[in-house]
């Protein structure tokens, strides 16, 4: 089983639907990790 980088970040952060990691980027040269978290639900109740 192979997880995408985004799925791996989402699991590490403990995110559950409707939240997900949309983009993840790791730069080892600058020791920086960037990621975008989005909500796929239009309206929160």
N, CA, C and O atoms as a printed pandas DataFrame, in Angstrom:
     atom_number atom_name residue_name chain_id  residue_number  x_coord  y_coord  z_coord
0              1         N          UNK        A               1    0.844   -1.180    0.000
1              2        CA          UNK        A               1    0.000    0.000    0.000
2              3         C          UNK        A               1    0.890    1.243    0.000
3              4         O          UNK        A               1    1.835    1.339    0.782
4              5         N          UNK        A               2    0.585    2.175   -0.865
5              6        CA          UNK        A               2    1.366    3.394   -0.982
6              7         C          UNK        A               2    0.492    4.601   -0.667
7              8         O          UNK        A               2   -0.554    4.800   -1.284
8              9         N          UNK        A               3    0.928    5.399    0.295
9             10        CA          UNK        A               3    0.198    6.612    0.649
10            11         C          UNK        A               3    0.797    7.809   -0.070
11            12         O          UNK        A               3    2.011    7.889   -0.257
12            13         N          UNK        A               4   -0.063    8.737   -0.470
13            14        CA          UNK        A               4    0.439    9.973   -1.051
14            15         C          UNK        A               4    1.038   10.820    0.071
15            16         O          UNK        A               4    0.755   10.603    1.249
16            17         N          UNK        A               5    1.852   11.767   -0.308
17            18        CA          UNK        A               5    2.442   12.677    0.684
18            19         C          UNK        A               5    1.340   13.399    1.442
19            20         O          UNK        A               5    1.427   13.564    2.659
20            21         N          UNK        A               6    0.303   13.832    0.728
21            22        CA          UNK        A               6   -0.806   14.546    1.362
22            23         C          UNK        A               6   -1.527   13.654    2.369
23            24         O          UNK        A               6   -1.879   14.107    3.458
24            25         N          UNK        A               7   -1.749   12.389    2.013
25            26        CA          UNK        A               7   -2.417   11.460    2.922
26            27         C          UNK        A               7   -1.560   11.192    4.152
27            28         O          UNK        A               7   -2.084   11.050    5.258
28            29         N          UNK        A               8   -0.261   11.123    3.966
29            30        CA          UNK        A               8    0.646   10.912    5.087
30            31         C          UNK        A               8    0.603   12.100    6.054
31            32         O          UNK        A               8    0.553   11.906    7.269
32            33         N          UNK        A               9    0.623   13.320    5.527
33            34        CA          UNK        A               9    0.529   14.507    6.367
34            35         C          UNK        A               9   -0.810   14.547    7.096
35            36         O          UNK        A               9   -0.855   14.861    8.285
36            37         N          UNK        A              10   -1.891   14.235    6.403
37            38        CA          UNK        A              10   -3.224   14.234    7.014
38            39         C          UNK        A              10   -3.281   13.238    8.167
39            40         O          UNK        A              10   -3.845   13.543    9.217
40            41         N          UNK        A              11   -2.712   12.067    7.986
41            42        CA          UNK        A              11   -2.692   11.060    9.048
42            43         C          UNK        A              11   -1.842   11.532   10.225
43            44         O          UNK        A              11   -2.219   11.341   11.382
44            45         N          UNK        A              12   -0.701   12.144    9.934
45            46        CA          UNK        A              12    0.178   12.633   11.007
46            47         C          UNK        A              12   -0.493   13.743   11.807
47            48         O          UNK        A              12   -0.273   13.867   13.012
48            49         N          UNK        A              13   -1.308   14.547   11.137
49            50        CA          UNK        A              13   -2.014   15.642   11.811
50            51         C          UNK        A              13   -3.315   15.190   12.460
51            52         O          UNK        A              13   -3.920   15.939   13.227
52            53         N          UNK        A              14   -3.745   13.976   12.158
53            54        CA          UNK        A              14   -4.989   13.457   12.709
54            55         C          UNK        A              14   -6.224   14.085   12.085
55            56         O          UNK        A              14   -7.273   14.162   12.724
56            57         N          UNK        A              15   -6.106   14.536   10.835
57            58        CA          UNK        A              15   -7.236   15.166   10.161
58            59         C          UNK        A              15   -8.258   14.133    9.733
59            60         O          UNK        A              15   -7.914   13.027    9.317
60            61         N          UNK        A              16   -9.523   14.515    9.842
61            62        CA          UNK        A              16  -10.618   13.663    9.399
62            63         C          UNK        A              16  -11.533   14.497    8.520
63            64         O          UNK        A              16  -11.540   15.725    8.607
64            65         N          UNK        A              17  -12.307   13.829    7.672
65            66        CA          UNK        A              17  -13.251   14.525    6.792
66            67         C          UNK        A              17  -14.146   15.431    7.631
67            68         O          UNK        A              17  -14.594   15.029    8.705
68            69         N          UNK        A              18  -14.408   16.627    7.165
69            70        CA          UNK        A              18  -14.198   17.142    5.820
70            71         C          UNK        A              18  -12.843   17.830    5.615
71            72         O          UNK        A              18  -12.646   18.489    4.593
72            73         N          UNK        A              19  -11.920   17.694    6.546
73            74        CA          UNK        A              19  -10.611   18.326    6.421
74            75         C          UNK        A              19   -9.640   17.418    5.688
75            76         O          UNK        A              19   -9.685   16.197    5.843
76            77         N          UNK        A              20   -8.755   18.020    4.883
77            78        CA          UNK        A              20   -7.734   17.231    4.191
78            79         C          UNK        A              20   -6.543   18.124    3.859
79            80         O          UNK        A              20   -6.661   19.348    3.806
80            81         N          UNK        A              21   -5.409   17.496    3.639
81            82        CA          UNK        A              21   -4.216   18.208    3.197
82            83         C          UNK        A              21   -4.275   18.277    1.678
83            84         O          UNK        A              21   -4.330   17.251    1.000
84            85         N          UNK        A              22   -4.264   19.496    1.154
85            86        CA          UNK        A              22   -4.380   19.707   -0.286
86            87         C          UNK        A              22   -3.020   19.686   -0.968
87            88         O          UNK        A              22   -2.900   19.215   -2.099
88            89         N          UNK        A              23   -1.996   20.194   -0.290
89            90        CA          UNK        A              23   -0.658   20.275   -0.872
90            91         C          UNK        A              23    0.341   20.117    0.259
91            92         O          UNK        A              23    0.151   20.670    1.342
92            93         N          UNK        A              24    1.394   19.374    0.015
93            94        CA          UNK        A              24    2.452   19.202    1.006
94            95         C          UNK        A              24    3.798   19.289    0.303
95            96         O          UNK        A              24    3.996   18.726   -0.774
96            97         N          UNK        A              25    4.716   20.009    0.935
97            98        CA          UNK        A              25    6.039   20.197    0.342
98            99         C          UNK        A              25    7.093   20.173    1.442
99           100         O          UNK        A              25    6.981   20.885    2.440
100          101         N          UNK        A              26    8.102   19.360    1.252
101          102        CA          UNK        A              26    9.195   19.255    2.213
102          103         C          UNK        A              26   10.485   19.701    1.535
103          104         O          UNK        A              26   10.853   19.193    0.476
104          105         N          UNK        A              27   11.168   20.662    2.163
105          106        CA          UNK        A              27   12.430   21.162    1.631
106          107         C          UNK        A              27   13.498   20.891    2.681
107          108         O          UNK        A              27   13.593   21.612    3.674
108          109         N          UNK        A              28   14.293   19.862    2.466
109          110        CA          UNK        A              28   15.309   19.490    3.455
110          111         C          UNK        A              28   16.473   20.475    3.480
111          112         O          UNK        A              28   17.144   20.612    4.503
112          113         N          UNK        A              29   16.720   21.158    2.370
113          114        CA          UNK        A              29   17.821   22.126    2.318
114          115         C          UNK        A              29   17.568   23.305    3.258
115          116         O          UNK        A              29   18.484   23.786    3.925
116          117         N          UNK        A              30   16.324   23.761    3.302
117          118        CA          UNK        A              30   15.981   24.893    4.168
118          119         C          UNK        A              30   15.353   24.446    5.487
119          120         O          UNK        A              30   15.006   25.265    6.337
120          121         N          UNK        A              31   15.214   23.119    5.638
121          122        CA          UNK        A              31   14.587   22.535    6.839
122          123         C          UNK        A              31   13.196   23.125    7.050
123          124         O          UNK        A              31   12.845   23.566    8.144
124          125         N          UNK        A              32   12.410   23.121    5.964
125          126        CA          UNK        A              32   11.080   23.717    5.983
126          127         C          UNK        A              32   10.046   22.727    5.455
127          128         O          UNK        A              32   10.308   21.980    4.512
128          129         N          UNK        A              33    8.872   22.734    6.075
129          130        CA          UNK        A              33    7.768   21.888    5.677
130          131         C          UNK        A              33    6.538   22.789    5.507
131          132         O          UNK        A              33    6.115   23.445    6.459
132          133         N          UNK        A              34    5.973   22.820    4.317
133          134        CA          UNK        A              34    4.780   23.628    4.039
134          135         C          UNK        A              34    3.654   22.716    3.599
135          136         O          UNK        A              34    3.870   21.755    2.861
136          137         N          UNK        A              35    2.444   23.024    4.058
137          138        CA          UNK        A              35    1.289   22.263    3.614
138          139         C          UNK        A              35    0.049   23.126    3.725
139          140         O          UNK        A              35   -0.022   24.023    4.566
140          141         N          UNK        A              36   -0.932   22.852    2.870
141          142        CA          UNK        A              36   -2.216   23.553    2.882
142          143         C          UNK        A              36   -3.281   22.588    3.356
143          144         O          UNK        A              36   -3.390   21.469    2.855
144          145         N          UNK        A              37   -4.070   23.031    4.333
145          146        CA          UNK        A              37   -5.179   22.239    4.847
146          147         C          UNK        A              37   -6.469   22.907    4.368
147          148         O          UNK        A              37   -6.639   24.117    4.522
148          149         N          UNK        A              38   -7.367   22.127    3.794
149          150        CA          UNK        A              38   -8.634   22.666    3.289
150          151         C          UNK        A              38   -9.811   21.890    3.879
151          152         O          UNK        A              38   -9.685   20.737    4.291
152          153         N          UNK        A              39  -10.939   22.556    3.900
153          154        CA          UNK        A              39  -12.190   21.940    4.323
154          155         C          UNK        A              39  -13.053   21.751    3.081
155          156         O          UNK        A              39  -13.304   22.709    2.350
156          157         N          UNK        A              40  -13.508   20.526    2.836
157          158        CA          UNK        A              40  -14.273   20.243    1.630
158          159         C          UNK        A              40  -15.775   20.432    1.831
159          160         O          UNK        A              40  -16.552   20.280    0.888
160          161         N          UNK        A              41  -16.179   20.756    3.034
161          162        CA          UNK        A              41  -17.601   20.971    3.309
162          163         C          UNK        A              41  -17.945   22.434    3.067
163          164         O          UNK        A              41  -17.220   23.320    3.519
164          165         N          UNK        A              42  -19.023   22.696    2.372
165          166        CA          UNK        A              42  -19.388   24.062    2.032
166          167         C          UNK        A              42  -19.832   24.870    3.261
167          168         O          UNK        A              42  -19.511   26.052    3.388
168          169         N          UNK        A              43  -20.554   24.231    4.136
169          170        CA          UNK        A              43  -21.108   24.959    5.285
170          171         C          UNK        A              43  -20.926   24.120    6.545
171          172         O          UNK        A              43  -21.286   22.943    6.584
172          173         N          UNK        A              44  -20.368   24.739    7.560
173          174        CA          UNK        A              44  -20.194   24.044    8.835
174          175         C          UNK        A              44  -21.454   24.219    9.667
175          176         O          UNK        A              44  -21.989   25.322    9.779
176          177         N          UNK        A              45  -21.920   23.127   10.246
177          178        CA          UNK        A              45  -23.154   23.197   11.048
178          179         C          UNK        A              45  -22.858   23.137   12.508
179          180         O          UNK        A              45  -23.776   23.183   13.327
